[in-house]
Amino acid sequence: MTPPESDSPLLTVVIPTHDVRPWLAQTMDSVLRQDVPAMEVVVVDDRSTDGTRELVAAYAQRDPRVRLVIAGSAGGGSARNRGAAEAKGRYLIFCDGDDLVPDGAYRALVASLERSGSDMAVGDYLKFRAVHTWRPTDAMPAFDRPAQGIALTDAPTLLFSRPCWNRAFRRSFWDSTGIRFPDVPRSNDIVPMVTAYLAADRIDVVPDVVYVYRERPGAGSMSAGAGSARSLLSYLGQETECARALVDADEVGVLRAYSLLVWDRDGYVAVARYVGSRGRDAADDAEVVAALRRLRALIGDPDVGEGADRVDPLRGLVMRLAAQGDLDAAGVVARLLEPSGEVVDDDETIHEWLLLLERLADSELLGPQERDVLTERLARQLSAPHGVEAAGRWRKLVRAAHRVLGPRALMFSPEALASAAGDAERARRRGELDASAEQVRGGSVLVLAGTVSAEEPRGLPVLLDGLREGATGVPVIAAAEVTWRDAGAGRIGWTARFPAASLPMHRPLRPAISDPQTGDVLAVGGPVQPPAYAAADRFLYDRIDGVLVVRRRRHALPRALRRAMIIGLSRLHPR
């Protein structure tokens, strides 16, 4: 590492602060431990009232590397700009006052720039909260391997990382580009970092973890107001500036990565957080829609589909619904994408599905991929058991699902295909049977086990094949063998066996109970935990929203032979 010339420091670290005293000591200690010769730390305090300024002054008294600067104007952007203007180092790094810098981080960044002569070095980073730590760069291909002297066009997914704190800049580069941080409520570093990416002739990617970001609770944190209209409008305004700069650069690969960033990553997260809030104040909706349309006009619609470079169909649907002004329907889809447990069968959920189906009827937004994903989600929703008081609204949803999405939406809902038995009779029998499936195992025979109430006549376990073409009545597959046992507490245990050869290939099957009294087939619930994946198992299992789905697949030997043939042919006919 080349020592600095004369009395100038090798590195300047700029730390803007505003009421971060509870975390600042950890940050300062982690920065001052960095093994970089001739480092200066410029702390720019922005109107702190919690003792932050006094704590920095105490550090400055003990350590001559620390310098306290009082911000001349309000705003985190201005504080960073003031710190950069005060910098004397050959290299420039930014840090926030509530995060952590791992030992050796700054040495790794500066050493890379010293070797390569590049304008900027970008490092790996982690995020953490009280009970969880994760690596955001896992989903950023640009961070898969180290690199030196590359351009943005060589690794467009560098755009996925736009914070200012996981990188070092050659200060001469920073000063010559005139980069400035804006004073905006949110996302004040994305425009400066996109500007830097586009201006840099040479960029290094450093594999070391150079920053640990603290995602903290509380009203003073950046994440506290992330779902507000003010926050979203700030983000969309900054993103639109980024879009203009990238469109002007006119690099196809970069624009494709940026479109994915907006529609499937940062943009989706910001919009979904706003529209997905049931307590959203609609007073700002028109302004949000206008801002989103301005961004959309620059980058076009999402390219949906499967693959790492395509947008998730439902995420794309959220964004397009929002851009056309239907924020309520966008919110319904956004909530569908949230991690959840069991399907909730209540008035609000049914109302939301009906709202969404009404908006999507005859809509050009509902393409084949969006239709397939929504059909799967709604099929599980319709399979949720419901009482007689919910039967009317449930049947209304069934009719809407069939009209908008087609018969596949009913594939896990035997009661939608039911007999002449009325809702009250069906609900009575479901209560009497009270069937559940509790265990499943595979191999060459699918074995399901569960319990049913001891009322007579017993229901018989079956598999519902909701995709059987040309079926009349309810398409079910009976078990080859059923055994019964006393399960205690007024219940009868059952074990049903379905040989693999008797089941259709690659079709979704769900456990159900056939009621010999009414002729109906009733949905079966229960805490079924699918077995772990095994290559030799002839079945694949899925349990989402409480619905167990089993699919028969080809046996391991034919699959292995098929793979071998594909590999052999590819070697004979290389591309």
C-alpha positions, -999 to +999 in steps of 0.1 A: +000+000+000+017+032-012+021+058+017+004+091+011+023+121-003+035+148+022+010+151+051-021+142+032-040+111+045-043+080+024-080+077+031-109+099+042-139+083+059-170+106+059-197+098+085-229+119+085-247+117+119-282+126+131-293+113+165-274+080+164-257+081+198-269+046+210-250+030+180-223+055+172-197+042+196-198+008+179-195+025+145-166+047+155-147+019+171-151-003+141-138+025+118-109+035+140-097-002+141-091-002+104-055-010+096-050+018+070-021+042+074-028+079+076-066+078+078-088+107+086-124+104+099-147+134+091-179+133+111-205+157+099-233+162+124-267+172+112-287+188+140-283+160+165-301+165+199-294+132+216-257+137+226-243+124+193-223+156+187-208+155+222-198+118+218-180+127+185-162+156+202-150+132+229-136+108+202-119+138+185-102+148+217-088+113+222-079+105+185-064+131+162-077+112+132-113+122+141-126+156+130-161+170+140-178+192+114-211+209+121-234+207+090-242+241+075-276+230+063-301+203+071-302+169+054-282+137+051-273+145+015-258+179+024-239+163+053-222+138+030-214+165+005-199+186+032-178+157+043-166+150+008-157+186+004-136+185+036-118+153+025-080+154+021-074+117+014-064+101-018-094+078-014-129+085-002-153+062+017-187+069+032-201+052+064-233+057+083-233+064+120-252+033+131-235+005+111-204-016+115-172-019+094-155-054+096-117-054+104-096-052+073-124-039+051-108-005+042-074-021+036-091-045+011-108-017-008-078+007-008-053-021-017-075-031-047-075+005-060-037+008-054-031-023-075-056-016-103-056+022-107-094+019-110-118+048-101-139+028-077-138-004-057-171-021-046-172-047-018-195-073-005-218-066+025-242-080+050-274-068+066-287-077+101-315-071+125-320-084+160-327-120+150-315-123+114-284-117+093-284-120+055-262-113+024-281-092-002-254-099-028-264-135-030-289-124-056-264-102-075-243-121-101-218-092-103-206-103-068-201-139-076-164-134-083-138-107-078-128-084-107-105-055-114-107-028-140-142-037-154-169-013-166-206-014-158-213-030-191-192-060-181-212-066-150-246-048-153-260-063-121-236-040-102-267-017-105-284-040-080-261-026-054-264+012-050-256+022-014-227+045-010-211+028+020-198-005+005-172+011-018-142+033-020-136+061-046-105+076-059-110+112-047-097+127-079-124+107-097-151+119-073-141+155-075-139+155-113-174+140-118-190+166-096-212+139-079-236+154-053-260+137-029-295+153-030-314+161+002-345+140-003-366+120+022-354+086+009-329+069-015-305+098-016-276+077-028-290+059-058-286+087-083-250+095-071-241+058-073-256+053-108-237+084-119-205+070-105-211+036-122-216+053-156-187+077-152-161+051-140-138+038-167-126+011-143-143-006-114-130-033-090-152-059-073-137-069-040-149-103-025-143-092+011-173-082+033-166-045+038-197-033+055-224-046+079-257-026+077-279-024+108-316-025+100-329-010+132-364-004+145-377+030+157-391+062+143-357+075+135-346+047+113-347+049+075-370+018+074-396+033+098-414+054+072-405+033+041-442+026+034-454+062+034-464+081+002-437+107+010-411+080+010-424+063-021-426+095-040-390+104-030-378+070-042-397+071-075-384+106-082-348+095-077-354+063-097-367+083-126-335+104-126-315+071-127-336+059-155-330+090-176-292+087-171-292+050-181-315+055-211-291+082-223-262+057-219-281+034-243-265+001-233-288-029-238-274-052-211-274-024-186-310-013-194-321-049-191-306-053-156-321-019-146-356-029-158-353-060-136-341-039-107-372-017-109-399-042-117-387-072-096-365-058-069-361-023-055-391-007-074-414-036-066-405-036-029-411+001-026-445+000-045-457-032-028-450-018+006-472+011-001-501-005-020-500-036+003-508-016+034-545-020+043-544+013+061-531+032+031-542+069+029-556+071-007-552+109-007-517+106-023-526+078-047-529+101-078-495+115-072-480+081-068-496+068-100-483+098-119-447+093-106-449+056-115-461+063-150-432+087-156-408+060-147-426+034-168-426+057-198-388+057-197-381+020-192-412+002-206-431-027-192-416-057-174-403-087-192-421-114-172-414-152-172-390-177-157-353-172-154-329-150-134-333-122-160-371-121-160-396-105-137-418-127-115-453-127-131-471-115-100-446-088-092-449-076-127-487-076-123-485-055-091-464-029-109-486-028-140-518-026-120-503+003-099-491+021-130-525+020-146-540+035-114-556+004-098-537+005-065-563-015-046-560-045-069-522-041-069-524-043-031-543-075-033-517-091-055-489-077-033-504-093-002-507-126-021-469-126-024-463-121+013-450-151+032-481-166+049-492-198+066-527-211+063-553-198+039-576-174+057-613-179+049-629-146+060-650-118+045-620-096+038-601-122+020-631-132-002-638-095-009-602-089-020-602-119-044-635-107-058-621-072-063-591-086-081-611-109-104-634-080-113-604-058-122-588-086-143-619-097-162-612-090-199-580-073-189-549-073-212-528-075-180-538-111-174-514-130-197-508-167-197-481-167-170-501-144-147-532-165-152-513-197-143-499-183-111-531-167-100-551-198-108-528-218-086-531-194-057-569-191-060-573-229-063-557-232-029-579-204-015-610-221-027-599-253-011-601-238+024-629-255+044-658-231+051-689-232+072-725-228+061-725-191+069-696-186+044-712-208+017-729-179-002-698-157-006-677-188-013-699-198-042-698-163-055-660-165-056-663-199-073-684-184-101-660-155-105-630-177-106-645-200-132-655-170-153-622-152-152-596-179-148-614-210-161-621-244-146-585-250-134-592-226-106-615-252-091-591-281-094-585-285-056-621-276-046-643-308-047-672-289-032-673-266-062-681-297-083-704-310-057-737-330-057-772-318-051-766-318-014-773-283+000-748-261+018-763-268+052-763-306+047-727-305+034-715-284+063-733-309+087-716-339+072-682-322+071-686-315+108-696-352+114-667-366+094-641-341+106-615-357+084-578-348+085-546-361+068-517-361+091-489-382+075-476-389+040-448-410+027-438-422-007-415-445-025-432-469-050-465-466-031-480-433-018-492-438+017-515-413+034-526-416+070-550-395+091-581-396+112-619-392+108-646-389+134-662-422+144-696-413+130-711-439+106-709-443+077-672-435+074-658-414+047-634-430+023-600-414+016-594-405-021-572-383-042-588-355-061-575-351-097-588-316-105-572-316-140-587-348-153-601-340-187-636-351-196-644-362-161-681-364-151-689-356-115-660-351-091-627-367-105-613-388-078-590-418-075-599-444-049-572-460-027-561-495-036-563-504+001-576-487+032-570-499+068-587-486+099-578-484+136-591-469+168-574-436+173-590-428+206-610-397+216-639-407+194-618-409+162-609-436+137-575-437+122-571-445+085-542-455+063-547-454+025-523-468-001-521-457-037-496-476-059-476-453-081-487-471-113-524-463-105-518-426-105-515-402-134-481-387-142-473-351-134-508-342-123-515-323-090-535-346-066-548-336-032-562-358-004-599-357+001-627-377+017-656-393-002-688-391+017-710-422+010-740-405+026-743-375+003-721-385-026-699-354-020-661-353-019-650-330+009-616-313+013-593-327+039-572-304+061-545-314+086-509-306+096-493-328+069-456-323+066-443-337+033-412-360+035-378-346+025-369-348-011-354-382-022-341-389-057-356-424-057-390-413-045-416-416-073-435-386-059-430-349-054-448-331-026-458-295-021-476-280+009-485-243+005-512-225+024-521-257+042-529-277+010-509-309+004-504-316-033-487-348-046-474-354-081-462-387-095-430-384-114-408-407-135-388-432-115-351-425-108-337-450-133-356-436-163-346-401-153-310-410-149-310-427-184-327-397-199-300-374-184-273-397-197-288-396-232-290-358-231-254-355-220-242-380-246-260-362-274-247-328-263-211-342-265-217-357-300-233-324-312-216-296-293-230-261-300 
